[in-house]
Amino acid sequence: MRKIISVAVASGLIFGVSFAASHDVDAAKAKTYANCKALNKNYKGGVARSKSAKNKGGKTHYKPYVSKALYDKNKTKDRDHDSIACER
């Protein structure tokens, strides 16, 4: 019984540390772009804050890349405040 508990605790710690590290990497990679043209060179559909963000405007041609950290760095480029920056 002790072995099972110790394996479960160890697995939980390993999973927790790896999950936290991957989240920090995404935040570290986030870049502030000068304008939407520059952002759209790397992300054709723009950047969404979350997967559930819905476009308020018309039909778009590309799906946005989902990244909270990247959206937060480029929040000023979201003109219609729909949680998608520079959508096309």
C-alpha positions as CSV (number, residue, x, y, z in Angstrom):
1,M,0.0,0.0,0.0
2,R,2.9,2.4,0.8
3,K,4.5,1.7,-2.6
4,I,1.2,2.7,-4.4
5,I,0.9,5.9,-2.4
6,S,4.5,6.9,-2.9
7,V,4.3,6.2,-6.7
8,A,1.1,8.2,-6.9
9,V,2.7,11.2,-5.0
10,A,5.9,11.0,-7.2
11,S,3.8,10.9,-10.4
12,G,1.8,13.9,-9.2
13,L,4.9,15.9,-8.4
14,I,6.5,15.1,-11.8
15,F,3.3,16.0,-13.7
16,G,2.8,19.2,-11.7
17,V,6.4,20.4,-12.3
18,S,6.3,19.6,-16.0
19,F,3.0,21.4,-16.5
20,A,4.2,24.5,-14.6
21,A,7.4,24.6,-16.7
22,S,5.5,24.4,-20.0
23,H,3.2,27.3,-19.0
24,D,6.2,29.5,-18.1
25,V,7.8,28.8,-21.5
26,D,4.7,30.0,-23.3
27,A,4.8,33.3,-21.3
28,A,8.5,33.7,-22.0
29,K,8.0,33.3,-25.8
30,A,5.3,35.9,-25.9
31,K,6.3,38.9,-28.0
32,T,4.8,42.3,-28.5
33,Y,4.3,43.2,-32.1
34,A,4.4,46.7,-33.5
35,N,1.2,46.3,-35.6
36,C,-1.2,43.7,-36.9
37,K,0.7,43.3,-40.2
38,A,3.7,42.2,-38.3
39,L,1.6,39.8,-36.0
40,N,-0.2,38.4,-39.0
41,K,3.1,37.4,-40.6
42,N,3.6,34.8,-37.9
43,Y,-0.1,34.2,-37.0
44,K,-2.4,34.5,-40.1
45,G,-5.6,34.2,-38.1
46,G,-4.5,36.5,-35.3
47,V,-4.2,35.6,-31.6
48,A,-7.1,34.5,-29.4
49,R,-7.0,34.8,-25.6
50,S,-8.9,31.5,-25.2
51,K,-10.3,28.6,-27.3
52,S,-13.8,29.8,-26.6
53,A,-13.3,33.4,-28.0
54,K,-15.9,34.2,-30.7
55,N,-15.4,36.7,-33.5
56,K,-17.8,39.6,-33.3
57,G,-17.2,40.8,-36.9
58,G,-17.9,39.1,-40.1
59,K,-16.5,35.8,-41.5
60,T,-12.8,35.2,-41.0
61,H,-10.5,33.3,-43.4
62,Y,-8.1,31.8,-40.8
63,K,-8.4,30.3,-37.4
64,P,-6.7,32.3,-34.6
65,Y,-3.7,30.9,-32.7
66,V,-4.7,30.5,-29.0
67,S,-2.3,31.9,-26.4
68,K,-3.3,33.9,-23.3
69,A,0.3,35.2,-22.8
70,L,0.6,36.3,-26.5
71,Y,-2.8,37.9,-26.5
72,D,-2.1,39.8,-23.3
73,K,1.1,41.3,-24.8
74,N,-0.8,42.4,-27.9
75,K,-4.2,43.3,-26.3
76,T,-4.1,46.9,-27.8
77,K,-4.5,45.4,-31.3
78,D,-7.9,44.0,-30.5
79,R,-10.1,46.8,-31.9
80,D,-13.5,45.2,-31.4
81,H,-12.7,43.8,-27.9
82,D,-13.7,40.2,-28.8
83,S,-10.6,38.6,-27.3
84,I,-9.1,38.0,-30.7
85,A,-6.3,40.4,-31.7
86,C,-5.6,41.0,-35.4
87,E,-8.2,38.5,-36.8
88,R,-8.4,38.2,-40.6
